[in-house]
Amino acid sequence: MKKLALHWQILLGMVAGVLFALILTNFSWGAEFVSDWIKPFGNIFINALKLIAVPLILASLIKGISDLKDISKLSKMGTRTIATYIVTTVIAVTIGLLMVNLIGPGRTISEETRTDLIASYEGDASVRISDAQKQKDAGPLQALEDLVPSNIIGAAGDNANMLQVIFFAIFFGIGLILIPEKTAKPVKDFFDGFNEVILKMIDLIMLAAPYGVFALLAALVVESPSTDLFAALAMYALTVLIGLALMIGVYILLVWIFTKNKPSFFINGISPAQLLAFSTSSSAATLPVTMERVEEHMGVHKEVTSFVLPIGATINMDGTSLYQAVAAIFIAQAFGMDLTLGTQLGIIATATLASIGSAAVPGAGMVMLVIVLAQAGIPEAGLALIFAVDRPLDMCRTVVNVTGDAAVSLMVAKSVDMMGPPNVKDWDDDYHPETEVVSENV
């Protein structure tokens, strides 16, 4: 029998974990067995994801920025591309925060279940509360001061200081561009290779994902077996989907305002790429189709598509950023945490910057969520709450990622006067991927 695809293995692991735990709860020793002998493997999986977070940020950000070649001569197109991607990401995260605060899916969890959750992670929660109090007592510019690390080794040694790592990676990448190309080449080659190694390590970690989610879901069931927790998951998924739909509406509106093209023009042009993104859960795998649709069916010049879309596939993860914002607040609500406005603004900044480092590989989206949770002081153990519905949401948020890439390319093309009538080549409209693709946010 052919080997199952990774996402099917993960789904089977989730279902098996729930069923296994439900069966064992019928025995007096079942809950203790799961806590002592099954849950640790889930914790190991979470730790492995956290382990790779700092190297992933350093490798992908430095490589991505250094690939810009010449920062001193960034064209008007390049400046507008990066600025627009950042703006759309901020909009996406803001929409996510507004929807999750308005709907409040985590608040549907009963007080009894919430108390059990807090009791399970009381030590971790108390540390986070203490850290939050320190932040409240800090001065108004403390966040800006904390952005610049005094020691990168120390900053990289703590996932809670991820913004400092991101700052260093951006600073390093800019410095790499500004030195002579001959001098920079060995360093760039190193980080190119380093990035490939990190991506392969994530591949290896994700081989254990079915067993990790089995352990996480089994522990979740025995530790919090009440049905209202699963009802809350349904509300959480609905919140993410509403946010993603609103974000697509924002793209359509922006294209209409900036390019004067009707919504039907944009949707009909990008829909094949959206369908492929939904089926593959990979914006990188969808890139050839996205470029073909934007260039031939929407009239964007090749000079724009070849620059804007590959950058977008690397740094523009609006759907992922929106999901991270909703997931972070949902987990906080599930733990009974009341996040301040300042903390939520920090989530916007962290999710925006972290999305730049979201690689198109399995597990990267969850790794970035770990960064957002750590920065906001939310227990990372809450990741177990959202694994069960992550796969279908992964497919949906990848659609938003690809749609955002196309929308920004149209706006940039219009702003630099590189947009003409569509030039359809019927002979290559049908795209049949011949290579294996992987999910970017499982």
C-alpha angles and dihedrals in degrees: 000000000000117000113263118245114259095251091055090049090052093048090049089048091053094049092044091050092052094045092045092052093045090054094048093049087070089068125070092230096043101092093047091048092053092047094048103036109020108032094060090065089055090051090050090054091051090048091051090055090049090047093061097044099090096043090047092053093047096046100043098040096046091046093046095049095043089053088068084081101202120029093177090062101039106154126232087257093055094048093049092045095055093041092050093048090052092048093050090048091052089049091050094050091046091052089050092051093047093050096046092047091047097046097031099200092177091056091067089074111103122248090246093055091044090051090051091050092049091047090052092055100025095131094051092045093051091054091050092048090051091051091048091053090053089053091051091053092051124099124266094261096043092105090055091047092049091053092075112064122217090207122024092197090056092045092050090051093068125053089207089069094056094127088062090052090050090050091051093047092051092045091048092048092051091049090050091055094049098054121080113287092236091055093043096049098081091048092047091048089052093052092044088056092040090053091052091050092051092049090051090049089055088051089054093047090051090056085072093047096100090054092042094053090043089059094042095049093043091052091046092054097048094042097044109018098160116122094228089073091062091045087055089053089056090051090048092052091048090051092053092048093050090049092049091049091051090050091054086051089054091053092051091049093048092049090048093050098043102035101025089228119142119251090245090059092056098041095046090047098050102031096096090054089047091054092049090048090052093051097044101032087216125110089188092057090047093051097097091054093043091053092047094049095045095045102040104027100036101033100240113154118249091240088066100041093048090054106032102040100050090048089048092052087056106039107015108085101147095152091049092047092051091050091049091054093049093044093049094051092042091055090046090051090048089055092047093247118152106209118207124232089253092055092049091049086053088054089055091052095043096045091047094051094038091053088066088064096045103120122205093250136103114281098015094109091052090047089054090049088056087056092051093047093048093049092049094047094245117145109260089213086077088078086087088068096064105036092091095066099028099099099060090041088051090059092049097047091050087059088057092048092055093043089053092052091053094045093051092048090055093048093047092046091052092048093053094039095246100128126102139157119310116272106199120196104198094193095073103031093109112075119198112183111221097186132070114262129203135211117257101206109025 
